[in-house]
């Protein structure tokens, strides 16, 4: 059967409830019967003794059968529910007033009789002579004369056939019906209460199952983020949920947190996939332009080798060589970025004097800056703390930043590199007087190559390499706003730990 958890719980609860009600009704009826038998037997405990003391039952010759039968008939006429029997010392039935053929036994077990005479706790059940296997409450007393040994027993069945017929009729008419109705009413009320309780208990589970169903249904195959299921109307806060003893509420809160994290991770994957596609498109554009130029000039040299003079041939070769250098540089940057992203490259940390690295990097761009009429300025305080880092990576970071600044700073502009002690490290600032970066393109500045239209907006592979190298040093680069400047990049390198005494 394809049943929900609530339906299965309700079904099991209903079956158990009916079984418990049936067992309770049986125990109640059984207990009522035993209580009635105990009361009847206790009230009629002495009836057999009074009969045994009757003087008309025995004479000097022993028992008088005619007197026994006559007395038994009189007593049974007074109390129709009783049945009286005369037993010998072996338990054999020697006298009764039952209609012919009604007595089914010829002998009665005397063990219950002795227990009754000994005064053991009631009720005590003995054999019913009018049934082959039934047992009923009784009263019994020994027959003895003048202190002699007992010559038999008076055995009185207290709830005979007349009592059974009347009890069956009454039970069929009212007692059993009332018991069944009571059991049905209790079962109905218990079932309603149980279903309501199960509904309240499993409601968070149903809500959680619905949230999981929506979460699974909202996933799409093209890396679109799934719709995170809404939280319950009044969800407990994580600390409160963790302190709660309600496992279902804790499970629901944990799933909501997990779904939120999965949604965030999915959105991050989507963003990374979009950036990857943009990076491939931009790199393809960067490669296509110099390759096309290189191919064109080489083709021109090949077709017009005989008609070109030496000066033109040298100019074409210089242009082709420059484009080839650009392609090689781009391929090297791609290779370097791939190595950094693979996680196999780790910085070789050592103590570094940033002032020396700044001087070396300035020497690299001195000629290029002078050719473009750009001023290079360094603002270095008298005492700069020694930093901890990889010399090659830090030099590459400064080289990429200055290269971007030189390429995007107009003639007559300036590039400034400043060092300053900041907390437990050295803050490095690289600023230019170029056009800056539009606000719309700053969000993913260090995760993409170039803007779609080819203008400055992504910073190229150089900024991606800078970002990754600084991450390996436990630092982060930021683009900040500063009046009178274009692009201003700031990052901090950790200072060398103080020597232990």
C-alpha positions in Angstrom: 0.0 0.0 0.0 1.3 3.4 -0.9 0.5 5.2 2.3 2.0 8.3 3.8 3.8 8.2 7.2 0.8 9.9 8.9 -1.6 7.3 7.3 0.6 4.4 8.4 1.0 5.7 11.9 -2.8 6.3 12.1 -3.5 2.7 10.8 -1.1 1.1 13.3 -2.5 3.3 16.1 -6.1 2.3 15.2 -5.2 -1.4 15.2 -3.4 -1.1 18.5 -6.2 1.0 20.0 -8.8 -1.6 19.0 -6.7 -4.4 20.3 -6.2 -2.6 23.6 -9.9 -1.8 23.9 -10.8 -5.4 23.2 -8.2 -6.6 25.8 -9.5 -4.0 28.3 -13.1 -5.1 27.7 -12.2 -8.7 28.2 -10.2 -8.0 31.3 -13.0 -5.9 32.6 -15.6 -8.6 32.0 -13.3 -11.2 33.4 -12.6 -9.1 36.5 -16.2 -8.5 37.0 -17.0 -12.2 36.7 -14.3 -13.1 39.2 -15.4 -10.4 41.6 -19.0 -11.6 41.4 -17.8 -15.2 42.1 -15.7 -14.1 45.0 -18.6 -12.2 46.5 -21.1 -15.0 46.0 -18.8 -17.6 47.4 -17.9 -15.5 50.4 -21.6 -14.8 51.1 -22.5 -18.4 50.8 -19.5 -19.9 52.5 -21.5 -21.4 55.4 -24.5 -22.7 53.4 -23.0 -26.2 53.1 -22.1 -26.3 56.8 -25.7 -25.5 57.8 -27.0 -28.2 55.5 -24.5 -30.7 56.9 -25.7 -29.9 60.4 -29.2 -30.8 59.6 -30.3 -33.7 61.9 -32.6 -35.2 59.4 -29.8 -36.2 57.0 -28.3 -38.9 59.2 -29.5 -41.4 61.8 -27.8 -44.2 63.7 -27.6 -46.2 60.5 -26.0 -43.4 58.4 -27.3 -41.2 55.7 -30.9 -41.2 54.8 -31.1 -41.0 51.0 -34.8 -40.1 51.0 -34.3 -37.3 53.5 -31.2 -36.1 51.5 -33.2 -35.9 48.2 -36.2 -34.2 49.9 -34.0 -31.6 51.6 -32.0 -30.9 48.5 -35.2 -30.4 46.5 -36.5 -28.0 49.2 -33.3 -25.9 49.3 -33.0 -25.7 45.5 -36.7 -24.6 45.3 -35.9 -21.8 47.8 -32.7 -20.8 45.8 -32.9 -22.0 42.2 -29.3 -20.8 41.5 -27.8 -23.5 43.8 -27.3 -27.2 43.0 -26.6 -29.5 46.0 -24.8 -32.8 45.9 -23.8 -35.4 48.4 -20.2 -36.7 48.0 -18.5 -39.6 49.7 -14.9 -39.5 51.0 -13.6 -40.3 47.5 -15.6 -37.6 45.8 -18.1 -39.8 44.2 -21.6 -38.3 43.9 -24.0 -40.3 46.2 -27.0 -38.1 46.1 -28.6 -35.2 44.2 -31.9 -33.8 43.1 -31.0 -33.2 39.5 -33.4 -34.2 36.7 -32.5 -37.5 35.1 -29.6 -37.3 32.6 -28.5 -33.8 33.7 -25.5 -34.9 35.8 -22.5 -35.4 33.5 -20.0 -36.5 36.1 -20.0 -39.2 38.6 -17.1 -37.9 40.6 -15.9 -34.4 41.9 -12.3 -33.5 42.5 -11.9 -33.1 46.2 -8.7 -30.9 46.1 -10.7 -27.6 45.7 -13.1 -28.8 48.4 -10.2 -29.3 50.9 -8.8 -25.9 50.0 -12.2 -24.3 50.6 -12.6 -26.0 54.0 -9.0 -25.0 54.9 -10.0 -21.3 54.4 -7.7 -20.4 51.4 -8.4 -17.1 49.6 -11.4 -16.9 47.4 -12.6 -17.5 44.7 -11.9 -21.2 44.5 -13.5 -23.0 41.5 -14.6 -26.6 41.7 -16.0 -29.2 39.2 -19.6 -28.6 37.9 -21.3 -32.0 37.9 -23.7 -30.9 35.2 -20.9 -30.2 32.8 -18.0 -32.3 31.5 -15.4 -29.5 31.9 -16.9 -26.5 33.5 -15.7 -25.2 36.9 -17.8 -23.0 39.2 -17.7 -21.5 42.7 -19.1 -23.7 45.4 -19.6 -24.2 49.1 -18.6 -27.4 50.8 -18.7 -28.9 54.3 -17.8 -32.4 55.8 -20.6 -34.7 57.0 -19.7 -36.2 60.4 -21.6 -37.3 63.5 -20.5 -37.1 67.1 -16.9 -36.2 66.5 -16.4 -39.2 64.2 -14.4 -39.1 60.9 -16.2 -37.5 58.0 -18.5 -39.9 56.1 -18.8 -37.6 53.1 -19.3 -34.0 52.0 -22.1 -31.6 51.2 -21.1 -29.9 47.9 -23.2 -26.9 46.8 -22.7 -25.3 43.4 -23.6 -21.7 44.0 -24.2 -20.6 40.3 -26.0 -23.5 38.7 -27.7 -23.9 35.4 -30.6 -21.5 36.3 -28.1 -18.8 37.1 -26.2 -19.4 33.8 -29.4 -19.1 31.8 -30.4 -15.9 33.5 -26.9 -14.4 33.3 -26.7 -15.2 29.6 -30.0 -13.5 28.9 -29.1 -10.4 30.9 -25.7 -10.2 29.3 -27.1 -10.5 25.8 -29.7 -7.8 26.5 -27.8 -5.1 28.4 -24.4 -5.8 30.0 -22.6 -7.0 26.9 -24.2 -4.3 24.8 -23.2 -1.6 27.2 -19.7 -3.0 27.4 -19.4 -3.0 23.6 -20.8 0.5 23.3 -18.4 1.7 25.9 -15.5 0.1 24.2 -16.6 1.6 20.8 -17.0 5.0 22.4 -13.6 4.8 24.1 -12.0 3.6 20.8 -13.6 6.3 18.8 -12.5 9.1 21.2 -9.0 7.6 21.4 -8.8 7.3 17.6 -9.9 10.9 17.1 -7.5 12.2 19.8 -4.7 10.0 18.3 -5.3 11.3 14.8 -5.2 14.9 16.0 -2.0 14.2 17.9 -0.4 12.5 15.0 -1.4 15.3 12.7 0.2 17.9 15.1 3.3 15.7 15.5 3.8 15.0 11.8 2.9 18.5 10.5 6.6 19.6 10.7 7.5 16.4 8.8 4.9 17.1 6.1 6.2 20.7 5.9 9.7 19.4 5.6 8.8 16.8 3.0 7.0 19.5 0.9 10.0 21.7 1.2 12.3 18.9 0.0 9.9 18.2 -2.9 9.9 21.8 -4.0 13.7 21.9 -3.5 14.1 18.9 -5.8 11.5 20.1 -8.3 13.0 23.5 -8.6 16.4 22.2 -9.7 17.2 22.7 -13.4 19.9 21.0 -15.4 21.6 24.3 -16.7 23.1 25.2 -13.3 20.3 27.5 -12.4 20.2 27.8 -8.6 17.3 26.0 -7.0 14.6 28.0 -5.2 15.4 27.7 -1.5 12.3 26.6 0.3 10.8 29.2 2.5 11.2 28.8 6.2 8.3 28.0 8.5 6.1 30.9 9.6 7.9 31.2 12.9 11.1 29.1 12.7 13.3 28.9 15.8 16.6 30.5 15.6 19.6 28.1 15.2 20.7 28.3 18.9 17.1 27.8 20.1 16.6 24.9 17.7 19.8 23.3 18.9 18.6 23.6 22.5 15.2 22.2 21.6 14.3 18.7 22.5 12.0 18.4 19.5 14.0 16.3 17.0 11.6 17.1 14.2 12.0 20.9 14.7 15.7 20.4 14.8 15.6 18.4 11.6 13.5 21.0 9.9 15.8 23.9 11.0 18.9 21.9 9.9 17.4 21.2 6.5 16.5 24.9 6.1 20.1 25.8 6.9 21.4 23.1 4.6 19.1 24.2 1.7 20.3 27.8 2.2 23.9 26.7 2.0 23.2 24.6 -1.0 21.5 27.5 -2.7 24.4 29.8 -1.9 26.9 27.2 -3.2 24.8 26.7 -6.3 24.6 30.4 -7.0 28.4 30.6 -6.5 28.8 27.7 -9.0 26.6 29.5 -11.4 28.5 32.7 -11.0 31.8 30.8 -11.5 30.5 29.1 -14.6 29.4 32.4 -16.0 32.8 33.9 -15.2 34.5 30.9 -16.8 32.5 31.4 -20.0 33.3 35.1 -20.1 37.0 34.3 -19.4 37.1 31.8 -22.3 35.3 34.3 -24.6 37.6 37.2 -23.6 40.8 35.1 -23.9 39.7 33.9 -27.3 39.2 37.6 -28.3 42.7 38.4 -26.9 44.3 35.6 -28.8 42.4 36.1 -32.0 43.5 39.8 -32.4 47.3 39.3 -32.3 47.1 36.0 -34.1 45.1 37.6 -36.9 47.6 40.5 -37.1 50.6 38.1 -37.0 49.1 35.9 -39.7 48.4 39.0 -41.9 51.8 40.4 -41.7 53.5 37.1 -42.3 51.2 36.4 -45.3 52.1 39.9 -46.6 55.8 39.1 -46.3 55.3 35.8 -48.0 53.4 37.2 -51.0 55.3 40.4 -51.5 58.8 39.3 -50.5 60.1 40.4 -53.9 58.5 43.8 -54.0 59.1 45.0 -50.4 62.1 47.1 -49.7 64.3 46.4 -46.7 62.7 49.0 -44.4 59.1 47.8 -45.0 60.3 44.2 -44.5 61.8 45.1 -41.2 58.7 47.0 -40.1 56.4 44.1 -41.0 58.8 41.7 -39.2 58.8 44.0 -36.1 55.0 44.1 -36.0 54.8 40.3 -36.4 57.4 39.8 -33.7 55.5 42.2 -31.3 52.2 40.3 -31.9 54.0 37.0 -31.4 55.4 38.4 -28.1 51.8 39.4 -27.0 50.5 35.9 -27.8 53.4 34.3 -25.9 52.8 36.6 -22.9 49.1 35.8 -22.9 49.9 32.0 -23.1 52.3 32.4 -20.2 49.7 34.2 -18.1 47.2 31.5 -18.8 49.6 28.8 -17.9 50.6 30.6 -14.7 46.9 31.2 -13.7 46.1 27.5 -14.3 49.0 26.5 -12.0 47.8 28.9 -9.3 44.2 27.7 -9.6 45.3 24.0 -9.5 46.4 24.4 -5.9 49.8 22.8 -6.5 51.7 26.1 -6.2 52.6 27.3 -2.7 54.6 30.4 -1.8 58.2 30.0 -0.6 58.0 32.3 2.4 61.0 34.3 3.5 61.8 37.7 5.0 61.4 40.4 2.3 62.4 44.1 2.2 59.6 45.6 0.1 61.7 48.7 -0.6 64.2 46.7 -2.7 61.4 45.0 -4.7 59.7 48.4 -5.4 63.0 49.8 -6.7 63.5 46.8 -9.0 59.9 47.0 -10.4 60.3 50.8 -11.0 63.4 50.1 -13.0 61.4 47.8 -15.3 58.8 50.5 -16.1 61.1 53.5 -16.1 61.6 53.6 -19.8 58.0 52.8 -20.7 56.7 55.4 -18.4 59.1 58.0 -19.7 58.1 57.2 -23.3 54.4 57.8 -22.3 55.3 60.9 -20.3 54.0 59.2 -17.1 55.5 60.1 -13.7 56.4 57.2 -11.4 56.3 58.1 -7.7 57.1 56.1 -4.6 56.0 57.1 -1.2 58.1 55.1 1.3 58.4 56.0 5.0 61.8 55.9 6.7 61.2 52.7 8.5 59.3 49.9 6.6 58.8 46.6 8.5 60.1 43.5 6.9 57.3 41.3 5.5 57.0 37.6 5.1 56.3 36.3 1.6 57.5 34.9 -1.6 59.9 37.2 -3.4 58.9 36.1 -6.9 55.2 36.3 -6.3 55.3 39.7 -4.6 57.4 41.1 -7.5 54.9 39.7 -9.9 52.0 41.3 -8.1 53.6 44.7 -8.2 54.7 44.2 -11.8 51.1 43.4 -13.0 49.6 46.3 -11.1 52.2 48.8 -12.5 51.8 47.3 -16.0 48.0 47.9 -15.9 48.5 51.4 -14.5 51.0 52.3 -17.3 48.8 51.0 -20.0 45.7 52.9 -18.8 47.2 56.1 -17.6 47.1 58.9 -20.2 50.2 61.0 -21.2 51.0 63.5 -18.5 49.5 61.4 -15.8 51.2 59.9 -12.7 51.4 56.5 -11.0 52.0 56.4 -7.3 53.1 53.4 -5.2 52.9 53.9 -1.4 54.0 51.8 1.5 52.7 52.3 5.1 52.8 50.3 8.3 49.3 49.0 9.1 48.7 46.9 12.2 50.7 43.7 11.9 51.8 44.3 8.3 52.6 46.7 5.5 49.9 48.3 3.4 50.7 48.6 -0.3 48.8 51.1 -2.4 49.1 51.4 -6.2 47.2 54.4 -7.7 47.1 56.0 -11.1 45.4 59.1 -12.6 43.7 57.1 -15.4 40.0 56.9 -16.2 39.4 54.4 -13.4 37.0 51.5 -13.6 33.2 52.0 -14.0 31.2 51.0 -10.9 29.1 48.4 -12.9 32.3 46.4 -13.6 33.9 46.4 -10.2 32.0 43.5 -8.6 33.8 40.7 -10.3 37.0 42.7 -11.1 39.3 39.9 -9.9 37.3 37.0 -11.3 37.0 37.8 -15.0 39.3 38.9 -17.8 37.9 41.8 -19.7 34.5 43.4 -20.2 32.4 42.3 -23.0 33.1 45.3 -25.2 36.9 45.0 -24.6 37.2 48.2 -22.5 39.0 48.2 -19.2 36.6 46.6 -16.7 38.0 43.2 -15.8 41.7 44.0 -15.5 42.8 41.1 -17.7 44.5 38.0 -16.5 47.1 40.1 -14.7 44.6 41.1 -11.9 43.4 37.5 -11.6 46.9 36.3 -11.1 47.5 39.1 -8.5 44.3 38.1 -6.6 45.3 34.5 -6.5 48.9 35.2 -5.4 47.8 37.5 -2.6 45.3 34.8 -1.5 48.2 32.4 -1.1 49.8 35.0 1.2 46.6 35.3 3.3 45.9 38.7 1.9 43.2 40.3 -0.3 43.4 43.1 -2.8 40.7 45.8 -2.9 39.7 48.6 -5.3 39.1 51.7 -3.3 37.7 55.2 -4.1 40.2 58.1 -3.8 39.6 61.7 -5.0 41.8 62.8 -7.8 42.8 59.3 -8.8 41.6 56.7 -11.2 42.1 53.1 -10.2 43.5 52.6 -6.6 44.4 49.1 -5.5 45.3 48.4 -1.8 46.5 45.2 -0.2 48.4 44.3 3.0 51.3 41.9 3.5 51.9 40.3 6.9 55.0 41.6 8.7 57.8 39.3 9.8 57.0 37.7 13.2 58.9 39.2 16.1 61.9 37.0 17.2 61.3 34.9 20.3 63.5 35.8 23.3 
